[in-house]
Amino acid sequence: MTAPGPDAAPDAAERVVTAIREYARAAELECEDGTRDGELVLTLPGERKLKTVTSLVVGEDRLSVRAFVVRNPDENHEKVYRYLLRRNLRLPGLAYAIDRSGDVFLTGQVPLAGIDEDYLDHLFGAVLTACDEPFNELLVLGFLTSMRREWAWRVDRGESTANLEAFRHLLENPPDPS
């Protein structure tokens, strides 16, 4: 058996790595090599969550996808996880998961066969929607007390509240503790 010549068709993994790089270049997305063999790190811009860093590991027969959603909630873990589990029912080939630290990620694995530009567009759209769309709700469910403390601290010191503007309606008038 001889080694494939320079004109041989690339294997599926090489084809997918090339497709991801070309997709990122065409869409003007930041894409760089990751720390693991076959890993590419793609940054997707969002609206609520300003960016979603996505790890794509191309293996022999599948593409593993992992994107950070939100850190371990400070409070209301059950409500946060119930909210995410309900959203799992609508995700195409992806699911929310937590790591040992309790941080929330979006994960999935898809076969390399059939991955092309259209599929990548669908996949990255699904990743971005799953990470960006629920972001503010996750912050309210899991971090409202911390956000209230930060708001009060910033207002008291005359600091900018720009990063909390989306939550002004919840933070300006905290509920009466009595």
Backbone torsions as a table, in degrees:
resi	resn	phi	psi	omega
1	MET	NA	134.0	-179.7
2	THR	-106.1	156.1	178.5
3	ALA	-69.9	148.0	179.4
4	PRO	-62.1	141.9	179.3
5	GLY	-76.0	176.2	-177.0
6	PRO	-65.0	-19.7	-179.5
7	ASP	-93.3	1.9	-178.7
8	ALA	-66.4	148.6	178.7
9	ALA	-66.8	140.1	179.2
10	PRO	-67.0	151.2	177.2
11	ASP	-71.2	171.9	-174.1
12	ALA	-58.9	-41.1	-178.8
13	ALA	-64.0	-45.9	178.4
14	GLU	-62.3	-40.1	180.0
15	ARG	-61.7	-42.5	-178.8
16	VAL	-70.3	-40.9	176.8
17	VAL	-58.8	-45.4	178.7
18	THR	-62.4	-43.0	-179.9
19	ALA	-62.6	-41.3	179.4
20	ILE	-64.8	-46.2	179.6
21	ARG	-61.1	-43.4	179.7
22	GLU	-66.4	-40.6	177.6
23	TYR	-60.7	-47.7	-179.1
24	ALA	-61.1	-43.1	-179.9
25	ARG	-63.2	-46.7	-179.0
26	ALA	-64.5	-36.0	-178.5
27	ALA	-88.7	-0.2	-178.8
28	GLU	57.9	44.8	177.7
29	LEU	-102.1	144.4	175.9
30	GLU	-69.6	127.4	180.0
31	CYS	-141.6	129.8	179.8
32	GLU	-143.9	163.3	176.9
33	ASP	-68.6	141.2	176.3
34	GLY	-88.9	-170.4	-177.6
35	THR	-88.3	-16.7	-179.5
36	ARG	-100.1	156.5	176.0
37	ASP	-58.7	132.2	177.4
38	GLY	76.7	9.1	-177.2
39	GLU	-97.0	133.5	169.9
40	LEU	-119.3	143.8	178.6
41	VAL	-116.2	118.2	-176.3
42	LEU	-112.6	135.5	178.3
43	THR	-108.3	119.3	179.9
44	LEU	-101.8	128.8	178.9
45	PRO	-78.6	142.5	-179.6
46	GLY	-126.4	-176.0	177.7
47	GLU	-104.7	-51.8	179.4
48	ARG	-84.2	-51.4	174.0
49	LYS	-94.8	115.9	-169.0
50	LEU	-59.7	-33.6	175.6
51	LYS	-151.5	148.2	177.6
52	THR	-120.3	112.6	179.0
53	VAL	-85.3	124.3	-173.1
54	THR	-122.0	124.8	176.5
55	SER	-93.1	128.2	177.7
56	LEU	-121.1	115.0	179.4
57	VAL	-109.7	116.3	-179.0
58	VAL	-92.8	113.7	177.6
59	GLY	-99.6	-168.0	-178.7
60	GLU	-64.8	-37.0	-174.8
61	ASP	-132.6	0.0	-179.7
62	ARG	-148.9	160.1	175.6
63	LEU	-109.5	121.8	176.1
64	SER	-97.8	134.2	-176.9
65	VAL	-119.8	135.3	177.7
66	ARG	-148.6	126.2	-179.8
67	ALA	-132.4	135.9	177.5
68	PHE	-73.3	132.9	179.3
69	VAL	-104.3	-60.0	-176.6
70	VAL	-160.2	150.8	178.7
71	ARG	-70.7	171.1	179.7
72	ASN	-53.0	122.1	-179.1
73	PRO	-59.1	146.4	176.7
74	ASP	-76.6	-26.5	-173.2
75	GLU	-151.1	168.0	174.2
76	ASN	54.0	42.3	-178.9
77	HIS	-52.6	-46.1	-177.7
78	GLU	-59.7	-43.5	179.6
79	LYS	-65.8	-41.2	179.0
80	VAL	-62.5	-49.0	-176.9
81	TYR	-67.8	-37.9	176.7
82	ARG	-62.2	-43.4	178.1
83	TYR	-58.5	-45.7	-179.0
84	LEU	-69.0	-40.0	179.3
85	LEU	-62.8	-38.1	176.5
86	ARG	-65.1	-38.8	178.2
87	ARG	-67.7	-29.3	178.2
88	ASN	-54.9	-32.8	-177.8
89	LEU	-62.4	-22.2	-177.0
90	ARG	-101.9	-1.5	-174.4
91	LEU	-87.2	133.7	-179.7
92	PRO	-86.2	95.2	176.9
93	GLY	76.1	10.9	179.4
94	LEU	-127.2	161.4	177.5
95	ALA	-154.8	150.7	173.5
96	TYR	-79.3	145.2	178.4
97	ALA	-149.1	163.9	175.2
98	ILE	-120.1	150.1	176.3
99	ASP	-94.9	-173.6	-177.3
100	ARG	-60.8	-28.1	-179.9
101	SER	-83.6	-8.9	-177.4
102	GLY	90.4	1.6	176.4
103	ASP	-68.6	145.2	-175.9
104	VAL	-97.5	132.0	178.1
105	PHE	-127.5	160.2	169.6
106	LEU	-107.3	130.7	-177.6
107	THR	-133.1	160.3	175.7
108	GLY	-175.5	162.7	174.8
109	GLN	-138.0	134.7	179.0
110	VAL	-133.2	146.9	178.1
111	PRO	-66.8	147.4	-179.9
112	LEU	-67.1	-32.5	-178.8
113	ALA	-60.0	130.7	176.3
114	GLY	89.4	-2.9	177.7
115	ILE	-77.5	119.0	176.9
116	ASP	-140.6	-173.0	-176.8
117	GLU	-58.7	-42.8	179.7
118	ASP	-63.4	-42.1	179.8
119	TYR	-65.9	-42.7	178.7
120	LEU	-61.1	-39.7	177.7
121	ASP	-60.8	-44.8	177.7
122	HIS	-63.5	-46.3	-178.0
123	LEU	-62.8	-49.6	-177.9
124	PHE	-69.0	-31.6	173.9
125	GLY	-64.2	-41.7	178.5
126	ALA	-66.5	-40.8	178.2
127	VAL	-62.5	-48.3	-178.5
128	LEU	-62.9	-44.2	178.9
129	THR	-61.1	-43.9	-177.4
130	ALA	-68.6	-26.4	-179.9
131	CYS	-94.3	-36.4	-173.9
132	ASP	-87.4	-45.7	-174.0
133	GLU	-57.8	-45.5	-177.7
134	PRO	-89.7	3.6	-170.2
135	PHE	-57.0	-50.6	-178.6
136	ASN	-63.4	-40.2	178.3
137	GLU	-62.7	-39.8	177.9
138	LEU	-64.7	-39.1	177.4
139	LEU	-63.5	-43.2	179.5
140	VAL	-64.8	-45.0	-179.2
141	LEU	-66.1	-41.0	-170.5
142	GLY	-104.2	-10.6	-172.8
143	PHE	-141.4	17.3	-174.1
144	LEU	-60.4	-41.5	179.6
145	THR	-61.8	-44.5	178.0
146	SER	-63.8	-39.7	179.4
147	MET	-65.3	-38.4	178.0
148	ARG	-64.4	-41.6	178.0
149	ARG	-64.1	-43.6	179.6
150	GLU	-64.3	-42.6	178.5
151	TRP	-58.0	-49.7	-178.8
152	ALA	-61.3	-42.1	179.3
153	TRP	-62.1	-46.5	-179.3
154	ARG	-65.3	-43.9	179.9
155	VAL	-64.0	-44.0	-179.0
156	ASP	-60.4	-35.0	-177.2
157	ARG	-99.1	2.6	-179.4
158	GLY	71.3	22.5	179.5
159	GLU	-81.5	161.7	178.1
160	SER	-65.3	140.7	175.1
161	THR	-111.3	17.5	-174.7
162	ALA	-55.9	-40.2	-177.9
163	ASN	-70.8	-10.0	-180.0
164	LEU	-113.3	6.5	-175.0
165	GLU	-54.7	-38.9	-178.7
166	ALA	-62.1	-17.2	-176.2
167	PHE	-112.0	8.4	-176.6
168	ARG	-48.7	-44.0	-177.3
169	HIS	-60.8	-25.0	178.6
170	LEU	-93.8	-22.6	-170.7
171	LEU	-100.5	-28.5	-178.3
172	GLU	-66.7	-38.4	-177.2
173	ASN	-123.6	79.5	-179.6
174	PRO	-62.6	154.0	-179.7
175	PRO	-63.2	150.4	177.2
176	ASP	-69.9	122.7	-176.2
177	PRO	-68.6	-13.2	-176.7
178	SER	-81.5	NA	NA
